[in-house]
Amino acid sequence: MRIRTAWSVTATSLAAALMLGGCAAGEGSATVEEAPEPAATAAGEEGWSDDVLNIDFATYNPLSLIIKDQGWLEATLGDDVTVNWVQSAGSNKANEALRAGAVDVGSTAGSAALLAKANGSPIHTIGIYTQPEWAAIVVPAGSDITSVEQLAGRSVAATKGTDPYFFLLQSLEEHGVALGDVEVQNLQHADGKAALESGAVDAWSGLDPLMAASEATAGSQLIYRNIDFNTYGFLNATQEFIESNPDLAQVVLDAYEKARAWAVENPEETAAILAEVAAIDPAVAEKVILERTNLEVDVVPGDAQREVLEVVGPIFVESGDVTSQDLIDTALDELFDPQFAEAADPSSITE
C-alpha cells in the first residue's frame, strides 16, 4: 500500500473560509453567505473547466481514503488541476465547508444532507458511498445503563447535525423517551468519545471508527444498535460546482465507483488505509470495514435512500431542527442529482 502526499488546504485558510461563509443553517447560525464564484480555468479551451478541485476526505468515508491514498484524481486530472484535500471531522463540518465554499464535494450522512438542504444549503447528493452501521448508543465500561429507556434523566453526548444525533432522536422516540428528558451535550465526535471515557457524560451516541476504538481500548459497551436508523453515506456537491464544473463532478464519481469496486475486492487493504489515517489499531479498522460497513451499494442515489429520509424528516420537525414538513418535502424532491452517478465510468480513471 502506498500513501501519497496530496495538496491540502491549510487549517488557516479553511477556518477563514468558514468564518466568511458561516455555519449551515440549522447548525448554529442563521446568517450564511453564498459560496464564492469558481476560479477561472487555466486548462485552455479543450481542458478542464477549472484549475482547482476542493474535495473532502473523512474517516467515516472509506472510499474517500482510498481515492486520496491511490492518487487517482491527481493522476487523471494531471497538472492542469490542483486537488485540495480537506478533512471533515463530521457531517456537520462537511456541511459547513460546503456552505462556505471551502469544498466543492463533501461527505455526510444522508440525514445531515437532508437537514442542510431543508435549511437552505444549496447542495445536491450526487452519489452514495456506503451503507454503514456507524452509529449506536454507547455507555462506558461498568455502566448501570443497559437500555435506551434508562437514558431519561441522564447526559448523552452527540454531535448535532450528524447521523449519531439523529440516531439518538430516533432511538429515544422508539423507546418512549422525550428529548427534553435527556441532557444532550453537543460535542464533536472525538470529544464525545473522550467525555464518555472520562465519565463526563453517561452515554454517547457514537460514530465509527471512534466507537469501535472506544470498545477496544476502554471497554465501552454498545447498548442499542439499529442499522435502519443509520442513513446512508451521501456524497454532496454545491449547486454552483455542478453547474460550472460538470466535467470535474463526473471525474469524482468515476473515481468513487472505482474506489467502491476496489474496496469490495480489497477489504483488508481498505481497513489498513483506514487504520493509518484514523491512527487506530488495524483490528479496530477491520471491525468497522468488515462488520459494520456495506460497500456493495449502488452509487446512484434513489428510492432506497429516500425511504430512509422520509422516516427521519418528521423527526427534524418535531425536534425543531427544521421549521416545517413542507421544507422537508421540498428538500426530498430536490436533493438528489443522480446524473453523474448514472454515468460513472471507473475505467476512465488513471492509476
C-alpha positions as CSV (number, residue, x, y, z in Angstrom):
1,M,0.0,0.0,0.0
2,R,1.3,3.5,-0.8
3,I,0.3,6.7,0.9
4,R,0.6,9.7,-1.4
5,T,1.1,13.2,-0.3
6,A,-1.6,15.4,-1.8
7,W,-2.1,19.1,-1.8
8,S,-4.2,20.1,1.2
9,V,-6.0,23.2,2.4
10,T,-4.3,24.7,5.4
11,A,-6.3,24.9,8.7
12,T,-5.9,28.7,8.5
13,S,-7.4,29.0,5.0
14,L,-10.2,26.6,5.9
15,A,-11.0,28.5,9.1
16,A,-11.1,31.7,7.2
17,A,-13.4,30.3,4.6
18,L,-15.7,29.0,7.3
19,M,-15.7,32.3,9.1
20,L,-16.7,34.1,5.9
21,G,-19.3,31.6,5.0
22,G,-20.7,30.8,8.4
23,C,-22.3,27.6,9.6
24,A,-25.0,25.8,7.7
25,A,-28.5,26.9,8.7
26,G,-29.8,24.6,11.5
27,E,-26.2,24.1,12.7
28,G,-25.7,27.2,14.9
29,S,-26.1,30.2,12.6
30,A,-29.0,32.0,10.9
31,T,-26.8,34.1,8.6
32,V,-24.9,32.4,5.7
33,E,-23.0,33.8,2.7
34,E,-23.2,32.2,-0.7
35,A,-20.3,30.2,-2.0
36,P,-17.7,32.2,-3.9
37,E,-17.5,32.2,-7.7
38,P,-15.3,29.3,-9.0
39,A,-11.8,30.2,-10.1
40,A,-11.2,30.8,-13.8
41,T,-9.9,27.8,-15.7
42,A,-6.3,27.6,-16.7
43,A,-6.5,24.5,-18.7
44,G,-7.4,26.0,-22.0
45,E,-10.4,25.7,-24.3
46,E,-10.2,22.0,-24.5
47,G,-9.0,21.5,-20.9
48,W,-10.8,21.1,-17.7
49,S,-13.5,23.6,-16.6
50,D,-11.5,24.8,-13.6
51,D,-7.9,24.5,-12.3
52,V,-8.8,23.6,-8.7
53,L,-10.9,20.8,-7.1
54,N,-11.6,21.1,-3.4
55,I,-12.8,17.8,-2.0
56,D,-13.1,16.3,1.4
57,F,-11.9,13.1,3.0
58,A,-13.2,11.6,6.2
59,T,-12.5,8.5,8.3
60,Y,-16.3,7.8,8.1
61,N,-16.0,7.7,4.3
62,P,-13.6,4.8,3.5
63,L,-13.9,5.4,-0.3
64,S,-12.5,8.9,0.1
65,L,-9.5,7.5,1.9
66,I,-8.8,5.0,-1.0
67,I,-9.1,7.7,-3.7
68,K,-6.7,10.0,-1.7
69,D,-4.3,7.2,-1.0
70,Q,-4.1,5.9,-4.5
71,G,-3.8,9.4,-6.1
72,W,-6.4,8.7,-8.8
73,L,-7.8,12.2,-9.0
74,E,-4.3,13.7,-9.3
75,A,-3.3,11.2,-12.0
76,T,-6.5,11.7,-14.0
77,L,-6.7,15.5,-13.8
78,G,-2.9,15.9,-14.4
79,D,-1.0,19.1,-13.8
80,D,-3.8,21.4,-15.0
81,V,-6.0,20.8,-11.9
82,T,-4.8,21.2,-8.3
83,V,-6.6,18.7,-6.0
84,N,-7.1,20.2,-2.5
85,W,-8.0,17.6,0.1
86,V,-9.8,18.9,3.2
87,Q,-10.5,16.6,6.2
88,S,-14.1,16.5,7.5
89,A,-14.4,15.7,11.2
90,G,-18.1,15.0,10.9
91,S,-21.1,15.6,8.7
92,N,-21.8,18.9,10.4
93,K,-18.3,20.1,9.5
94,A,-18.6,18.8,5.9
95,N,-21.9,20.8,5.6
96,E,-20.2,23.9,7.0
97,A,-17.4,23.6,4.4
98,L,-19.9,23.1,1.6
99,R,-21.9,26.0,2.6
100,A,-18.8,28.2,2.9
101,G,-17.5,27.1,-0.5
102,A,-14.4,25.6,1.2
103,V,-15.1,22.3,-0.6
104,D,-16.9,21.5,-3.8
105,V,-17.7,17.9,-2.8
106,G,-18.2,16.8,0.8
107,S,-19.1,13.6,2.6
108,T,-22.1,13.4,5.0
109,A,-24.7,11.1,6.4
110,G,-27.9,11.1,4.5
111,S,-29.7,12.7,7.4
112,A,-27.2,15.5,7.6
113,A,-27.6,16.2,3.9
114,L,-31.4,16.4,4.2
115,L,-31.1,18.7,7.2
116,A,-28.8,21.1,5.4
117,K,-30.9,21.1,2.2
118,A,-34.1,21.7,4.2
119,N,-32.5,24.6,5.9
120,G,-31.5,26.3,2.6
121,S,-28.0,24.9,1.8
122,P,-27.5,24.9,-2.0
123,I,-26.3,21.3,-2.2
124,H,-27.2,18.1,-4.1
125,T,-26.4,14.5,-3.4
126,I,-24.5,13.2,-6.4
127,G,-23.6,9.8,-5.1
128,I,-23.8,7.1,-2.4
129,Y,-20.6,5.8,-0.9
130,T,-21.6,3.2,1.7
131,Q,-24.4,1.8,3.8
132,P,-22.8,1.9,7.2
133,E,-23.8,0.8,10.7
134,W,-21.7,3.7,12.0
135,A,-23.9,4.9,14.9
136,A,-25.1,3.3,18.1
137,I,-25.8,4.2,21.7
138,V,-22.6,3.7,23.8
139,V,-22.0,3.6,27.6
140,P,-18.8,3.4,29.5
141,A,-17.4,0.2,31.0
142,G,-19.2,-0.8,34.2
143,S,-22.2,1.5,33.5
144,D,-25.6,0.6,35.0
145,I,-27.3,1.7,31.9
146,T,-28.5,-1.2,29.8
147,S,-31.4,0.2,27.8
148,V,-32.4,3.4,26.0
149,E,-35.3,3.9,28.5
150,Q,-32.6,4.4,31.2
151,L,-31.2,7.4,29.4
152,A,-34.1,9.5,30.9
153,G,-32.5,12.0,33.3
154,R,-29.0,11.2,32.1
155,S,-26.5,13.2,30.0
156,V,-25.7,12.0,26.5
157,A,-23.0,13.3,24.2
158,A,-23.9,13.7,20.5
159,T,-22.8,15.9,17.6
160,K,-25.8,17.8,16.3
161,G,-26.3,17.8,12.6
162,T,-24.8,14.3,12.2
163,D,-26.2,10.8,11.9
164,P,-25.4,9.8,15.5
165,Y,-27.5,12.7,16.7
166,F,-30.4,11.7,14.5
167,F,-29.8,8.1,15.6
168,L,-30.3,9.3,19.2
169,L,-33.5,11.1,18.3
170,Q,-34.9,8.0,16.6
171,S,-33.8,5.7,19.5
172,L,-35.5,7.9,22.1
173,E,-38.7,8.2,20.1
174,E,-38.9,4.4,19.6
175,H,-38.4,3.8,23.3
176,G,-40.8,6.4,24.5
177,V,-38.3,8.8,26.0
178,A,-38.9,12.5,25.4
179,L,-35.9,14.5,24.1
180,G,-36.4,17.0,26.9
181,D,-35.9,14.2,29.4
182,V,-32.3,13.8,28.2
183,E,-29.4,16.3,28.7
184,V,-27.8,16.3,25.2
185,Q,-24.2,17.6,25.3
186,N,-23.4,18.9,21.8
187,L,-19.8,17.7,21.4
188,Q,-17.8,16.8,18.2
189,H,-17.4,13.1,17.8
190,A,-13.9,12.8,19.2
191,D,-14.8,15.0,22.2
192,G,-17.9,12.9,22.8
193,K,-15.7,9.8,23.0
194,A,-13.4,11.5,25.4
195,A,-16.3,12.7,27.6
196,L,-17.7,9.2,27.7
197,E,-14.4,7.6,28.7
198,S,-13.7,10.2,31.3
199,G,-17.1,9.9,32.9
200,A,-18.2,13.5,32.0
201,V,-21.3,12.1,30.3
202,D,-23.4,9.0,31.0
203,A,-23.7,7.9,27.4
204,W,-22.6,8.8,23.9
205,S,-24.3,8.4,20.5
206,G,-21.1,7.3,18.8
207,L,-19.6,7.2,15.4
208,D,-17.2,4.7,13.9
209,P,-14.3,4.3,13.8
210,L,-14.1,6.2,17.1
211,M,-16.8,4.0,18.6
212,A,-15.1,0.7,17.7
213,A,-11.8,2.2,19.1
214,S,-13.6,3.0,22.4
215,E,-14.9,-0.5,22.6
216,A,-11.4,-2.0,22.1
217,T,-9.4,0.4,24.3
218,A,-11.8,1.5,27.0
219,G,-14.2,-1.4,27.2
220,S,-17.2,0.8,26.2
221,Q,-20.4,-1.1,25.5
222,L,-23.0,-0.7,22.7
223,I,-26.4,-0.9,24.4
224,Y,-28.5,-0.2,21.3
225,R,-27.9,-0.8,17.7
226,N,-30.3,-0.5,14.7
227,I,-28.9,-0.4,11.2
228,D,-32.3,1.0,9.9
229,F,-31.6,4.2,11.9
230,N,-28.3,4.7,10.2
231,T,-28.8,6.7,7.0
232,Y,-26.5,6.0,4.0
233,G,-23.2,7.8,3.3
234,F,-24.1,10.7,0.9
235,L,-21.6,12.4,-1.4
236,N,-22.8,16.0,-1.8
237,A,-21.7,18.8,-4.1
238,T,-22.6,22.5,-4.3
239,Q,-25.1,23.7,-6.9
240,E,-22.5,26.1,-8.3
241,F,-19.9,23.3,-8.7
242,I,-22.4,21.0,-10.5
243,E,-23.4,23.8,-12.9
244,S,-19.9,25.2,-13.5
245,N,-17.8,22.1,-13.4
246,P,-19.8,19.1,-14.6
247,D,-16.6,17.5,-16.0
248,L,-14.9,17.6,-12.6
249,A,-18.0,16.3,-10.9
250,Q,-18.0,13.4,-13.3
251,V,-14.4,12.6,-12.6
252,V,-15.2,12.5,-8.9
253,L,-18.0,10.0,-9.4
254,D,-15.8,7.9,-11.8
255,A,-13.2,7.7,-9.0
256,Y,-15.8,6.9,-6.4
257,E,-17.1,4.0,-8.4
258,K,-13.6,2.7,-9.0
259,A,-12.9,3.0,-5.2
260,R,-16.1,1.1,-4.4
261,A,-15.1,-1.8,-6.6
262,W,-11.5,-1.7,-5.2
263,A,-12.8,-1.7,-1.6
264,V,-15.1,-4.7,-2.3
265,E,-12.2,-6.6,-3.8
266,N,-9.7,-5.5,-1.1
267,P,-11.4,-5.2,2.3
268,E,-8.3,-5.9,4.3
269,E,-6.3,-3.2,2.4
270,T,-9.2,-0.8,2.8
271,A,-9.1,-1.4,6.6
272,A,-5.3,-0.9,6.6
273,I,-5.8,2.5,4.9
274,L,-8.5,3.4,7.5
275,A,-6.2,2.3,10.4
276,E,-3.4,4.5,9.2
277,V,-5.4,7.7,8.5
278,A,-7.5,7.3,11.7
279,A,-4.5,6.2,13.8
280,I,-6.4,3.2,15.2
281,D,-5.5,-0.4,15.7
282,P,-5.8,-2.5,12.5
283,A,-8.1,-4.9,14.2
284,V,-10.5,-2.0,15.1
285,A,-10.4,-0.8,11.5
286,E,-11.2,-4.3,10.3
287,K,-14.3,-4.4,12.6
288,V,-15.5,-1.2,11.0
289,I,-15.0,-2.2,7.4
290,L,-15.7,-6.0,7.6
291,E,-18.6,-6.0,10.2
292,R,-20.2,-2.6,10.1
293,T,-19.9,-1.3,6.5
294,N,-21.8,-2.4,3.4
295,L,-19.7,-1.4,0.5
296,E,-21.7,-3.2,-2.2
297,V,-24.3,-0.4,-2.6
298,D,-25.5,1.3,-5.8
299,V,-23.7,4.6,-6.2
300,V,-26.8,6.2,-7.7
301,P,-29.0,7.9,-5.1
302,G,-32.6,6.9,-5.3
303,D,-35.6,5.2,-3.7
304,A,-33.7,3.3,-1.0
305,Q,-32.2,6.4,0.4
306,R,-35.4,8.5,0.1
307,E,-37.3,5.9,2.1
308,V,-34.9,6.2,5.0
309,L,-35.0,10.0,4.9
310,E,-38.8,10.0,4.8
311,V,-38.7,8.4,8.2
312,V,-36.1,10.9,9.6
313,G,-37.7,14.1,8.2
314,P,-40.6,14.4,10.5
315,I,-38.3,13.9,13.5
316,F,-36.4,17.0,12.4
317,V,-39.6,19.0,12.5
318,E,-40.6,17.6,15.9
319,S,-37.2,18.4,17.4
320,G,-37.2,21.9,16.0
321,D,-34.2,21.4,13.6
322,V,-36.4,22.2,10.6
323,T,-39.4,24.6,10.9
324,S,-41.9,22.7,8.8
325,Q,-42.7,19.4,7.0
326,D,-43.1,21.4,3.8
327,L,-39.4,22.3,3.9
328,I,-38.6,18.6,4.4
329,D,-40.8,17.5,1.4
330,T,-39.3,20.1,-0.9
331,A,-35.8,19.1,0.1
332,L,-36.6,15.4,-0.5
333,D,-37.8,16.3,-4.0
334,E,-34.7,18.4,-4.8
335,L,-31.8,16.8,-3.0
336,F,-30.8,14.0,-5.4
337,D,-28.9,14.7,-8.6
338,P,-28.1,11.2,-10.0
339,Q,-26.8,12.2,-13.4
340,F,-23.1,11.8,-12.6
341,A,-23.5,8.5,-10.7
342,E,-25.6,7.1,-13.5
343,A,-22.8,7.9,-16.0
344,A,-20.0,6.7,-13.7
345,D,-17.2,5.0,-15.6
346,P,-14.3,3.7,-13.4
347,S,-12.3,2.8,-16.4
348,S,-11.8,6.5,-17.2
349,I,-9.7,6.9,-14.0
350,T,-5.9,6.9,-14.4
351,E,-3.9,4.9,-11.9
